[in-house]
Amino acid sequence: MVGIVAIVALSSGFNVYPREIDEVMYTNPKVLRACAIGVPDEKRGESIKLFLVLKPGETMAEKEVIDYCKERLSPYKVPKYVEFIDELPLTAIGKPDRKALKQRELEKLKLK
């Protein structure tokens, strides 16, 4: 039997399912694609970083995204970081590639 493994971020002792954050952002009419991941955080274990691709012609500020999430998510699930990108890396079946994004973030941390 093959099990399905959910990607989970552990933030301040709480399990955070990044897909839940993605789904909240898909309710925003400005968002085309969303992908949340857990990134290392000295105090919390992991913090949530959200990558967003906006629809053509739309703009958003980081604060607007965080406020949107605060209205719809528990405080420990609200992203600490937001990055706007032109395109999300995708898996072979067309889903956002969380592993690629996480690897990219870990490499950034190594360079610091």
Jmol script that loads the backbone (N, CA, C; Angstrom):
load data "model"
ATOM      1  N   MET A   1       0.844  -1.178   0.000  1.00  0.00           N
ATOM      2  CA  MET A   1       0.000   0.000   0.000  1.00  0.00           C
ATOM      3  C   MET A   1       0.888   1.239   0.000  1.00  0.00           C
ATOM      4  N   VAL A   2       0.586   2.170  -0.877  1.00  0.00           N
ATOM      5  CA  VAL A   2       1.344   3.404  -0.970  1.00  0.00           C
ATOM      6  C   VAL A   2       0.553   4.499  -0.273  1.00  0.00           C
ATOM      7  N   GLY A   3       1.208   5.195   0.650  1.00  0.00           N
ATOM      8  CA  GLY A   3       0.537   6.271   1.369  1.00  0.00           C
ATOM      9  C   GLY A   3       0.801   7.613   0.722  1.00  0.00           C
ATOM     10  N   ILE A   4      -0.071   8.554   0.983  1.00  0.00           N
ATOM     11  CA  ILE A   4       0.096   9.912   0.497  1.00  0.00           C
ATOM     12  C   ILE A   4       0.727  10.720   1.613  1.00  0.00           C
ATOM     13  N   VAL A   5       1.796  11.415   1.287  1.00  0.00           N
ATOM     14  CA  VAL A   5       2.497  12.221   2.271  1.00  0.00           C
ATOM     15  C   VAL A   5       2.111  13.681   2.061  1.00  0.00           C
ATOM     16  N   ALA A   6       1.565  14.303   3.083  1.00  0.00           N
ATOM     17  CA  ALA A   6       1.212  15.715   3.002  1.00  0.00           C
ATOM     18  C   ALA A   6       2.415  16.542   3.423  1.00  0.00           C
ATOM     19  N   ILE A   7       2.634  17.626   2.723  1.00  0.00           N
ATOM     20  CA  ILE A   7       3.708  18.526   3.109  1.00  0.00           C
ATOM     21  C   ILE A   7       3.177  19.396   4.235  1.00  0.00           C
ATOM     22  N   VAL A   8       3.893  19.398   5.349  1.00  0.00           N
ATOM     23  CA  VAL A   8       3.465  20.115   6.539  1.00  0.00           C
ATOM     24  C   VAL A   8       4.602  20.991   7.021  1.00  0.00           C
ATOM     25  N   ALA A   9       4.285  22.209   7.409  1.00  0.00           N
ATOM     26  CA  ALA A   9       5.259  23.072   8.067  1.00  0.00           C
ATOM     27  C   ALA A   9       4.929  23.044   9.557  1.00  0.00           C
ATOM     28  N   LEU A  10       5.951  22.985  10.378  1.00  0.00           N
ATOM     29  CA  LEU A  10       5.755  23.001  11.823  1.00  0.00           C
ATOM     30  C   LEU A  10       6.155  24.387  12.319  1.00  0.00           C
ATOM     31  N   SER A  11       5.151  25.213  12.627  1.00  0.00           N
ATOM     32  CA  SER A  11       5.383  26.602  13.016  1.00  0.00           C
ATOM     33  C   SER A  11       4.922  26.818  14.449  1.00  0.00           C
ATOM     34  N   SER A  12       5.867  27.137  15.324  1.00  0.00           N
ATOM     35  CA  SER A  12       5.582  27.363  16.748  1.00  0.00           C
ATOM     36  C   SER A  12       4.845  26.183  17.366  1.00  0.00           C
ATOM     37  N   GLY A  13       5.167  24.977  16.944  1.00  0.00           N
ATOM     38  CA  GLY A  13       4.556  23.778  17.494  1.00  0.00           C
ATOM     39  C   GLY A  13       3.239  23.390  16.842  1.00  0.00           C
ATOM     40  N   PHE A  14       2.763  24.153  15.885  1.00  0.00           N
ATOM     41  CA  PHE A  14       1.503  23.870  15.196  1.00  0.00           C
ATOM     42  C   PHE A  14       1.772  23.328  13.794  1.00  0.00           C
ATOM     43  N   ASN A  15       1.003  22.330  13.392  1.00  0.00           N
ATOM     44  CA  ASN A  15       1.070  21.848  12.017  1.00  0.00           C
ATOM     45  C   ASN A  15       0.337  22.830  11.115  1.00  0.00           C
ATOM     46  N   VAL A  16       1.014  23.237  10.052  1.00  0.00           N
ATOM     47  CA  VAL A  16       0.409  24.127   9.065  1.00  0.00           C
ATOM     48  C   VAL A  16       0.461  23.417   7.722  1.00  0.00           C
ATOM     49  N   TYR A  17      -0.681  23.245   7.108  1.00  0.00           N
ATOM     50  CA  TYR A  17      -0.749  22.612   5.792  1.00  0.00           C
ATOM     51  C   TYR A  17      -0.728  23.715   4.740  1.00  0.00           C
ATOM     52  N   PRO A  18       0.384  23.859   4.020  1.00  0.00           N
ATOM     53  CA  PRO A  18       0.516  24.953   3.054  1.00  0.00           C
ATOM     54  C   PRO A  18      -0.618  25.009   2.036  1.00  0.00           C
ATOM     55  N   ARG A  19      -1.168  23.875   1.670  1.00  0.00           N
ATOM     56  CA  ARG A  19      -2.264  23.865   0.696  1.00  0.00           C
ATOM     57  C   ARG A  19      -3.453  24.688   1.190  1.00  0.00           C
ATOM     58  N   GLU A  20      -3.683  24.707   2.505  1.00  0.00           N
ATOM     59  CA  GLU A  20      -4.779  25.498   3.071  1.00  0.00           C
ATOM     60  C   GLU A  20      -4.556  26.991   2.805  1.00  0.00           C
ATOM     61  N   ILE A  21      -3.325  27.432   2.921  1.00  0.00           N
ATOM     62  CA  ILE A  21      -2.997  28.832   2.662  1.00  0.00           C
ATOM     63  C   ILE A  21      -3.175  29.130   1.169  1.00  0.00           C
ATOM     64  N   ASP A  22      -2.721  28.196   0.330  1.00  0.00           N
ATOM     65  CA  ASP A  22      -2.919  28.357  -1.122  1.00  0.00           C
ATOM     66  C   ASP A  22      -4.398  28.555  -1.439  1.00  0.00           C
ATOM     67  N   GLU A  23      -5.228  27.709  -0.878  1.00  0.00           N
ATOM     68  CA  GLU A  23      -6.666  27.758  -1.172  1.00  0.00           C
ATOM     69  C   GLU A  23      -7.286  29.087  -0.738  1.00  0.00           C
ATOM     70  N   VAL A  24      -6.842  29.632   0.382  1.00  0.00           N
ATOM     71  CA  VAL A  24      -7.329  30.939   0.817  1.00  0.00           C
ATOM     72  C   VAL A  24      -6.943  31.991  -0.215  1.00  0.00           C
ATOM     73  N   MET A  25      -5.715  31.935  -0.709  1.00  0.00           N
ATOM     74  CA  MET A  25      -5.274  32.947  -1.672  1.00  0.00           C
ATOM     75  C   MET A  25      -5.980  32.803  -3.017  1.00  0.00           C
ATOM     76  N   TYR A  26      -6.388  31.598  -3.367  1.00  0.00           N
ATOM     77  CA  TYR A  26      -7.128  31.419  -4.622  1.00  0.00           C
ATOM     78  C   TYR A  26      -8.513  32.077  -4.563  1.00  0.00           C
ATOM     79  N   THR A  27      -8.987  32.438  -3.381  1.00  0.00           N
ATOM     80  CA  THR A  27     -10.252  33.158  -3.279  1.00  0.00           C
ATOM     81  C   THR A  27     -10.079  34.641  -3.572  1.00  0.00           C
ATOM     82  N   ASN A  28      -8.836  35.098  -3.641  1.00  0.00           N
ATOM     83  CA  ASN A  28      -8.567  36.506  -3.959  1.00  0.00           C
ATOM     84  C   ASN A  28      -8.602  36.672  -5.472  1.00  0.00           C
ATOM     85  N   PRO A  29      -9.421  37.581  -5.984  1.00  0.00           N
ATOM     86  CA  PRO A  29      -9.566  37.727  -7.431  1.00  0.00           C
ATOM     87  C   PRO A  29      -8.316  38.205  -8.157  1.00  0.00           C
ATOM     88  N   LYS A  30      -7.314  38.692  -7.443  1.00  0.00           N
ATOM     89  CA  LYS A  30      -6.079  39.164  -8.075  1.00  0.00           C
ATOM     90  C   LYS A  30      -5.057  38.046  -8.293  1.00  0.00           C
ATOM     91  N   VAL A  31      -5.268  36.895  -7.646  1.00  0.00           N
ATOM     92  CA  VAL A  31      -4.263  35.835  -7.631  1.00  0.00           C
ATOM     93  C   VAL A  31      -4.509  34.800  -8.723  1.00  0.00           C
ATOM     94  N   LEU A  32      -3.447  34.532  -9.489  1.00  0.00           N
ATOM     95  CA  LEU A  32      -3.505  33.494 -10.515  1.00  0.00           C
ATOM     96  C   LEU A  32      -3.003  32.168  -9.944  1.00  0.00           C
ATOM     97  N   ARG A  33      -1.858  32.204  -9.268  1.00  0.00           N
ATOM     98  CA  ARG A  33      -1.285  30.997  -8.657  1.00  0.00           C
ATOM     99  C   ARG A  33      -0.707  31.341  -7.296  1.00  0.00           C
ATOM    100  N   ALA A  34      -0.766  30.367  -6.378  1.00  0.00           N
ATOM    101  CA  ALA A  34      -0.234  30.559  -5.030  1.00  0.00           C
ATOM    102  C   ALA A  34       0.444  29.270  -4.579  1.00  0.00           C
ATOM    103  N   CYS A  35       1.519  29.434  -3.810  1.00  0.00           N
ATOM    104  CA  CYS A  35       2.210  28.271  -3.257  1.00  0.00           C
ATOM    105  C   CYS A  35       2.906  28.676  -1.964  1.00  0.00           C
ATOM    106  N   ALA A  36       2.489  28.078  -0.861  1.00  0.00           N
ATOM    107  CA  ALA A  36       3.084  28.345   0.446  1.00  0.00           C
ATOM    108  C   ALA A  36       4.042  27.217   0.815  1.00  0.00           C
ATOM    109  N   ILE A  37       5.120  27.584   1.491  1.00  0.00           N
ATOM    110  CA  ILE A  37       6.082  26.590   1.989  1.00  0.00           C
ATOM    111  C   ILE A  37       6.522  27.005   3.387  1.00  0.00           C
ATOM    112  N   GLY A  38       7.129  26.077   4.107  1.00  0.00           N
ATOM    113  CA  GLY A  38       7.743  26.385   5.387  1.00  0.00           C
ATOM    114  C   GLY A  38       9.210  26.698   5.156  1.00  0.00           C
ATOM    115  N   VAL A  39       9.695  27.780   5.764  1.00  0.00           N
ATOM    116  CA  VAL A  39      11.109  28.139   5.685  1.00  0.00           C
ATOM    117  C   VAL A  39      11.677  28.178   7.101  1.00  0.00           C
ATOM    118  N   PRO A  40      12.954  27.849   7.261  1.00  0.00           N
ATOM    119  CA  PRO A  40      13.543  27.827   8.600  1.00  0.00           C
ATOM    120  C   PRO A  40      13.409  29.164   9.328  1.00  0.00           C
ATOM    121  N   ASP A  41      13.106  29.083  10.615  1.00  0.00           N
ATOM    122  CA  ASP A  41      12.967  30.252  11.467  1.00  0.00           C
ATOM    123  C   ASP A  41      13.512  29.876  12.836  1.00  0.00           C
ATOM    124  N   GLU A  42      14.463  30.655  13.337  1.00  0.00           N
ATOM    125  CA  GLU A  42      15.117  30.324  14.606  1.00  0.00           C
ATOM    126  C   GLU A  42      14.145  30.255  15.781  1.00  0.00           C
ATOM    127  N   LYS A  43      13.165  31.137  15.826  1.00  0.00           N
ATOM    128  CA  LYS A  43      12.241  31.199  16.953  1.00  0.00           C
ATOM    129  C   LYS A  43      11.074  30.228  16.821  1.00  0.00           C
ATOM    130  N   ARG A  44      10.533  30.090  15.606  1.00  0.00           N
ATOM    131  CA  ARG A  44       9.300  29.329  15.407  1.00  0.00           C
ATOM    132  C   ARG A  44       9.531  27.922  14.870  1.00  0.00           C
ATOM    133  N   GLY A  45      10.749  27.588  14.525  1.00  0.00           N
ATOM    134  CA  GLY A  45      11.010  26.308  13.862  1.00  0.00           C
ATOM    135  C   GLY A  45      10.915  26.506  12.366  1.00  0.00           C
ATOM    136  N   GLU A  46       9.715  26.827  11.904  1.00  0.00           N
ATOM    137  CA  GLU A  46       9.498  27.218  10.517  1.00  0.00           C
ATOM    138  C   GLU A  46       8.486  28.348  10.487  1.00  0.00           C
ATOM    139  N   SER A  47       8.647  29.212   9.511  1.00  0.00           N
ATOM    140  CA  SER A  47       7.660  30.253   9.229  1.00  0.00           C
ATOM    141  C   SER A  47       7.132  29.995   7.836  1.00  0.00           C
ATOM    142  N   ILE A  48       5.982  30.560   7.544  1.00  0.00           N
ATOM    143  CA  ILE A  48       5.358  30.358   6.246  1.00  0.00           C
ATOM    144  C   ILE A  48       5.805  31.453   5.285  1.00  0.00           C
ATOM    145  N   LYS A  49       6.224  31.011   4.099  1.00  0.00           N
ATOM    146  CA  LYS A  49       6.528  31.936   3.006  1.00  0.00           C
ATOM    147  C   LYS A  49       5.555  31.621   1.879  1.00  0.00           C
ATOM    148  N   LEU A  50       4.955  32.654   1.344  1.00  0.00           N
ATOM    149  CA  LEU A  50       3.958  32.509   0.296  1.00  0.00           C
ATOM    150  C   LEU A  50       4.485  33.107  -1.003  1.00  0.00           C
ATOM    151  N   PHE A  51       4.446  32.312  -2.060  1.00  0.00           N
ATOM    152  CA  PHE A  51       4.816  32.771  -3.395  1.00  0.00           C
ATOM    153  C   PHE A  51       3.531  33.000  -4.167  1.00  0.00           C
ATOM    154  N   LEU A  52       3.436  34.150  -4.824  1.00  0.00           N
ATOM    155  CA  LEU A  52       2.231  34.477  -5.568  1.00  0.00           C
ATOM    156  C   LEU A  52       2.546  34.907  -6.994  1.00  0.00           C
ATOM    157  N   VAL A  53       1.718  34.444  -7.913  1.00  0.00           N
ATOM    158  CA  VAL A  53       1.701  34.929  -9.282  1.00  0.00           C
ATOM    159  C   VAL A  53       0.360  35.639  -9.436  1.00  0.00           C
ATOM    160  N   LEU A  54       0.424  36.911  -9.765  1.00  0.00           N
ATOM    161  CA  LEU A  54      -0.799  37.689  -9.911  1.00  0.00           C
ATOM    162  C   LEU A  54      -1.327  37.612 -11.339  1.00  0.00           C
ATOM    163  N   LYS A  55      -2.616  37.845 -11.475  1.00  0.00           N
ATOM    164  CA  LYS A  55      -3.229  37.886 -12.804  1.00  0.00           C
ATOM    165  C   LYS A  55      -2.675  39.100 -13.553  1.00  0.00           C
ATOM    166  N   PRO A  56      -2.625  39.027 -14.872  1.00  0.00           N
ATOM    167  CA  PRO A  56      -2.107  40.155 -15.658  1.00  0.00           C
ATOM    168  C   PRO A  56      -2.825  41.459 -15.314  1.00  0.00           C
ATOM    169  N   GLY A  57      -2.017  42.511 -15.124  1.00  0.00           N
ATOM    170  CA  GLY A  57      -2.565  43.831 -14.823  1.00  0.00           C
ATOM    171  C   GLY A  57      -2.878  44.080 -13.361  1.00  0.00           C
ATOM    172  N   GLU A  58      -2.770  43.061 -12.511  1.00  0.00           N
ATOM    173  CA  GLU A  58      -3.079  43.216 -11.080  1.00  0.00           C
ATOM    174  C   GLU A  58      -1.823  43.557 -10.283  1.00  0.00           C
ATOM    175  N   THR A  59      -2.012  44.255  -9.180  1.00  0.00           N
ATOM    176  CA  THR A  59      -0.916  44.551  -8.260  1.00  0.00           C
ATOM    177  C   THR A  59      -1.409  44.309  -6.838  1.00  0.00           C
ATOM    178  N   MET A  60      -0.480  43.936  -5.997  1.00  0.00           N
ATOM    179  CA  MET A  60      -0.754  43.755  -4.565  1.00  0.00           C
ATOM    180  C   MET A  60       0.516  44.093  -3.807  1.00  0.00           C
ATOM    181  N   ALA A  61       0.344  44.564  -2.598  1.00  0.00           N
ATOM    182  CA  ALA A  61       1.478  44.786  -1.709  1.00  0.00           C
ATOM    183  C   ALA A  61       1.531  43.632  -0.709  1.00  0.00           C
ATOM    184  N   GLU A  62       2.706  43.409  -0.142  1.00  0.00           N
ATOM    185  CA  GLU A  62       2.877  42.338   0.845  1.00  0.00           C
ATOM    186  C   GLU A  62       1.890  42.510   1.999  1.00  0.00           C
ATOM    187  N   LYS A  63       1.724  43.737   2.468  1.00  0.00           N
ATOM    188  CA  LYS A  63       0.805  44.002   3.585  1.00  0.00           C
ATOM    189  C   LYS A  63      -0.626  43.620   3.223  1.00  0.00           C
ATOM    190  N   GLU A  64      -1.030  43.882   1.994  1.00  0.00           N
ATOM    191  CA  GLU A  64      -2.377  43.531   1.548  1.00  0.00           C
ATOM    192  C   GLU A  64      -2.594  42.012   1.608  1.00  0.00           C
ATOM    193  N   VAL A  65      -1.578  41.262   1.218  1.00  0.00           N
ATOM    194  CA  VAL A  65      -1.659  39.795   1.257  1.00  0.00           C
ATOM    195  C   VAL A  65      -1.757  39.313   2.695  1.00  0.00           C
ATOM    196  N   ILE A  66      -0.911  39.842   3.549  1.00  0.00           N
ATOM    197  CA  ILE A  66      -0.907  39.422   4.957  1.00  0.00           C
ATOM    198  C   ILE A  66      -2.225  39.783   5.631  1.00  0.00           C
ATOM    199  N   ASP A  67      -2.749  40.978   5.368  1.00  0.00           N
ATOM    200  CA  ASP A  67      -4.050  41.375   5.935  1.00  0.00           C
ATOM    201  C   ASP A  67      -5.163  40.455   5.436  1.00  0.00           C
ATOM    202  N   TYR A  68      -5.118  40.092   4.155  1.00  0.00           N
ATOM    203  CA  TYR A  68      -6.109  39.180   3.581  1.00  0.00           C
ATOM    204  C   TYR A  68      -6.078  37.836   4.316  1.00  0.00           C
ATOM    205  N   CYS A  69      -4.864  37.345   4.569  1.00  0.00           N
ATOM    206  CA  CYS A  69      -4.710  36.069   5.272  1.00  0.00           C
ATOM    207  C   CYS A  69      -5.145  36.172   6.731  1.00  0.00           C
ATOM    208  N   LYS A  70      -4.841  37.288   7.381  1.00  0.00           N
ATOM    209  CA  LYS A  70      -5.226  37.474   8.783  1.00  0.00           C
ATOM    210  C   LYS A  70      -6.734  37.398   8.970  1.00  0.00           C
ATOM    211  N   GLU A  71      -7.484  37.864   7.966  1.00  0.00           N
ATOM    212  CA  GLU A  71      -8.940  37.835   8.043  1.00  0.00           C
ATOM    213  C   GLU A  71      -9.501  36.422   7.884  1.00  0.00           C
ATOM    214  N   ARG A  72      -8.703  35.502   7.302  1.00  0.00           N
ATOM    215  CA  ARG A  72      -9.236  34.204   6.918  1.00  0.00           C
ATOM    216  C   ARG A  72      -8.520  32.999   7.539  1.00  0.00           C
ATOM    217  N   LEU A  73      -7.412  33.246   8.217  1.00  0.00           N
ATOM    218  CA  LEU A  73      -6.619  32.141   8.778  1.00  0.00           C
ATOM    219  C   LEU A  73      -6.324  32.374  10.257  1.00  0.00           C
ATOM    220  N   SER A  74      -6.027  31.296  10.950  1.00  0.00           N
ATOM    221  CA  SER A  74      -5.543  31.402  12.332  1.00  0.00           C
ATOM    222  C   SER A  74      -4.205  32.135  12.324  1.00  0.00           C
ATOM    223  N   PRO A  75      -3.905  32.867  13.387  1.00  0.00           N
ATOM    224  CA  PRO A  75      -2.670  33.667  13.408  1.00  0.00           C
ATOM    225  C   PRO A  75      -1.388  32.884  13.083  1.00  0.00           C
ATOM    226  N   TYR A  76      -1.279  31.642  13.553  1.00  0.00           N
ATOM    227  CA  TYR A  76      -0.053  30.884  13.298  1.00  0.00           C
ATOM    228  C   TYR A  76       0.066  30.411  11.848  1.00  0.00           C
ATOM    229  N   LYS A  77      -0.997  30.545  11.071  1.00  0.00           N
ATOM    230  CA  LYS A  77      -0.983  30.139   9.664  1.00  0.00           C
ATOM    231  C   LYS A  77      -0.708  31.304   8.710  1.00  0.00           C
ATOM    232  N   VAL A  78      -0.739  32.512   9.223  1.00  0.00           N
ATOM    233  CA  VAL A  78      -0.529  33.686   8.378  1.00  0.00           C
ATOM    234  C   VAL A  78       0.928  33.732   7.922  1.00  0.00           C
ATOM    235  N   PRO A  79       1.160  33.900   6.618  1.00  0.00           N
ATOM    236  CA  PRO A  79       2.534  33.947   6.124  1.00  0.00           C
ATOM    237  C   PRO A  79       3.336  35.085   6.747  1.00  0.00           C
ATOM    238  N   LYS A  80       4.577  34.781   7.039  1.00  0.00           N
ATOM    239  CA  LYS A  80       5.482  35.810   7.549  1.00  0.00           C
ATOM    240  C   LYS A  80       6.166  36.521   6.382  1.00  0.00           C
ATOM    241  N   TYR A  81       6.337  35.809   5.282  1.00  0.00           N
ATOM    242  CA  TYR A  81       7.007  36.342   4.099  1.00  0.00           C
ATOM    243  C   TYR A  81       6.122  36.142   2.873  1.00  0.00           C
ATOM    244  N   VAL A  82       6.178  37.116   1.966  1.00  0.00           N
ATOM    245  CA  VAL A  82       5.445  37.026   0.703  1.00  0.00           C
ATOM    246  C   VAL A  82       6.410  37.419  -0.408  1.00  0.00           C
ATOM    247  N   GLU A  83       6.436  36.613  -1.463  1.00  0.00           N
ATOM    248  CA  GLU A  83       7.264  36.938  -2.619  1.00  0.00           C
ATOM    249  C   GLU A  83       6.399  36.838  -3.872  1.00  0.00           C
ATOM    250  N   PHE A  84       6.428  37.908  -4.650  1.00  0.00           N
ATOM    251  CA  PHE A  84       5.699  37.921  -5.915  1.00  0.00           C
ATOM    252  C   PHE A  84       6.657  37.461  -7.009  1.00  0.00           C
ATOM    253  N   ILE A  85       6.232  36.468  -7.773  1.00  0.00           N
ATOM    254  CA  ILE A  85       7.068  35.943  -8.846  1.00  0.00           C
ATOM    255  C   ILE A  85       6.254  35.884 -10.132  1.00  0.00           C
ATOM    256  N   ASP A  86       6.977  35.794 -11.252  1.00  0.00           N
ATOM    257  CA  ASP A  86       6.308  35.775 -12.559  1.00  0.00           C
ATOM    258  C   ASP A  86       5.733  34.412 -12.891  1.00  0.00           C
ATOM    259  N   GLU A  87       6.363  33.368 -12.349  1.00  0.00           N
ATOM    260  CA  GLU A  87       5.960  32.006 -12.703  1.00  0.00           C
ATOM    261  C   GLU A  87       6.363  31.046 -11.589  1.00  0.00           C
ATOM    262  N   LEU A  88       5.466  30.146 -11.240  1.00  0.00           N
ATOM    263  CA  LEU A  88       5.783  29.113 -10.249  1.00  0.00           C
ATOM    264  C   LEU A  88       6.407  27.914 -10.956  1.00  0.00           C
ATOM    265  N   PRO A  89       7.403  27.288 -10.336  1.00  0.00           N
ATOM    266  CA  PRO A  89       7.865  26.021 -10.902  1.00  0.00           C
ATOM    267  C   PRO A  89       6.755  24.983 -10.723  1.00  0.00           C
ATOM    268  N   LEU A  90       6.577  24.143 -11.717  1.00  0.00           N
ATOM    269  CA  LEU A  90       5.513  23.143 -11.673  1.00  0.00           C
ATOM    270  C   LEU A  90       6.091  21.738 -11.744  1.00  0.00           C
ATOM    271  N   THR A  91       5.367  20.796 -11.148  1.00  0.00           N
ATOM    272  CA  THR A  91       5.747  19.388 -11.246  1.00  0.00           C
ATOM    273  C   THR A  91       5.339  18.872 -12.624  1.00  0.00           C
ATOM    274  N   ALA A  92       5.678  17.635 -12.901  1.00  0.00           N
ATOM    275  CA  ALA A  92       5.348  17.026 -14.189  1.00  0.00           C
ATOM    276  C   ALA A  92       3.839  16.966 -14.432  1.00  0.00           C
ATOM    277  N   ILE A  93       3.053  16.969 -13.352  1.00  0.00           N
ATOM    278  CA  ILE A  93       1.597  16.912 -13.531  1.00  0.00           C
ATOM    279  C   ILE A  93       0.936  18.288 -13.402  1.00  0.00           C
ATOM    280  N   GLY A  94       1.741  19.342 -13.375  1.00  0.00           N
ATOM    281  CA  GLY A  94       1.206  20.696 -13.409  1.00  0.00           C
ATOM    282  C   GLY A  94       0.857  21.326 -12.077  1.00  0.00           C
ATOM    283  N   LYS A  95       1.275  20.708 -10.972  1.00  0.00           N
ATOM    284  CA  LYS A  95       1.029  21.297  -9.648  1.00  0.00           C
ATOM    285  C   LYS A  95       2.241  22.144  -9.247  1.00  0.00           C
ATOM    286  N   PRO A  96       2.043  23.149  -8.387  1.00  0.00           N
ATOM    287  CA  PRO A  96       3.192  23.927  -7.913  1.00  0.00           C
ATOM    288  C   PRO A  96       4.229  23.014  -7.251  1.00  0.00           C
ATOM    289  N   ASP A  97       5.477  23.227  -7.585  1.00  0.00           N
ATOM    290  CA  ASP A  97       6.566  22.384  -7.081  1.00  0.00           C
ATOM    291  C   ASP A  97       7.122  22.965  -5.780  1.00  0.00           C
ATOM    292  N   ARG A  98       6.518  22.567  -4.662  1.00  0.00           N
ATOM    293  CA  ARG A  98       6.944  23.061  -3.347  1.00  0.00           C
ATOM    294  C   ARG A  98       8.392  22.682  -3.033  1.00  0.00           C
ATOM    295  N   LYS A  99       8.786  21.487  -3.439  1.00  0.00           N
ATOM    296  CA  LYS A  99      10.151  21.041  -3.152  1.00  0.00           C
ATOM    297  C   LYS A  99      11.176  21.942  -3.840  1.00  0.00           C
ATOM    298  N   ALA A 100      10.914  22.329  -5.078  1.00  0.00           N
ATOM    299  CA  ALA A 100      11.826  23.213  -5.808  1.00  0.00           C
ATOM    300  C   ALA A 100      11.908  24.581  -5.133  1.00  0.00           C
ATOM    301  N   LEU A 101      10.763  25.102  -4.701  1.00  0.00           N
ATOM    302  CA  LEU A 101      10.752  26.394  -4.019  1.00  0.00           C
ATOM    303  C   LEU A 101      11.495  26.321  -2.686  1.00  0.00           C
ATOM    304  N   LYS A 102      11.271  25.240  -1.953  1.00  0.00           N
ATOM    305  CA  LYS A 102      11.946  25.083  -0.658  1.00  0.00           C
ATOM    306  C   LYS A 102      13.457  24.966  -0.859  1.00  0.00           C
ATOM    307  N   GLN A 103      13.870  24.203  -1.862  1.00  0.00           N
ATOM    308  CA  GLN A 103      15.300  24.054  -2.150  1.00  0.00           C
ATOM    309  C   GLN A 103      15.910  25.410  -2.502  1.00  0.00           C
ATOM    310  N   ARG A 104      15.198  26.190  -3.287  1.00  0.00           N
ATOM    311  CA  ARG A 104      15.676  27.530  -3.658  1.00  0.00           C
ATOM    312  C   ARG A 104      15.860  28.403  -2.415  1.00  0.00           C
ATOM    313  N   GLU A 105      14.910  28.335  -1.491  1.00  0.00           N
ATOM    314  CA  GLU A 105      15.000  29.128  -0.265  1.00  0.00           C
ATOM    315  C   GLU A 105      16.152  28.667   0.621  1.00  0.00           C
ATOM    316  N   LEU A 106      16.362  27.361   0.716  1.00  0.00           N
ATOM    317  CA  LEU A 106      17.462  26.834   1.518  1.00  0.00           C
ATOM    318  C   LEU A 106      18.818  27.264   0.925  1.00  0.00           C
ATOM    319  N   GLU A 107      18.904  27.288  -0.390  1.00  0.00           N
ATOM    320  CA  GLU A 107      20.139  27.739  -1.039  1.00  0.00           C
ATOM    321  C   GLU A 107      20.388  29.213  -0.774  1.00  0.00           C
ATOM    322  N   LYS A 108      19.332  30.030  -0.750  1.00  0.00           N
ATOM    323  CA  LYS A 108      19.486  31.455  -0.411  1.00  0.00           C
ATOM    324  C   LYS A 108      20.043  31.607   0.993  1.00  0.00           C
ATOM    325  N   LEU A 109      19.554  30.787   1.927  1.00  0.00           N
ATOM    326  CA  LEU A 109      20.019  30.871   3.311  1.00  0.00           C
ATOM    327  C   LEU A 109      21.497  30.490   3.442  1.00  0.00           C
ATOM    328  N   LYS A 110      21.922  29.511   2.647  1.00  0.00           N
ATOM    329  CA  LYS A 110      23.330  29.092   2.675  1.00  0.00           C
ATOM    330  C   LYS A 110      24.253  30.204   2.195  1.00  0.00           C
ATOM    331  N   LEU A 111      23.769  31.040   1.278  1.00  0.00           N
ATOM    332  CA  LEU A 111      24.574  32.121   0.721  1.00  0.00           C
ATOM    333  C   LEU A 111      24.727  33.269   1.691  1.00  0.00           C
ATOM    334  N   LYS A 112      23.845  33.368   2.685  1.00  0.00           N
ATOM    335  CA  LYS A 112      23.906  34.488   3.640  1.00  0.00           C
ATOM    336  C   LYS A 112      24.976  34.293   4.675  1.00  0.00           C
TER     337      LYS A 112
END
end "model"
wireframe off; spacefill off
backbone 0.3
color backbone group
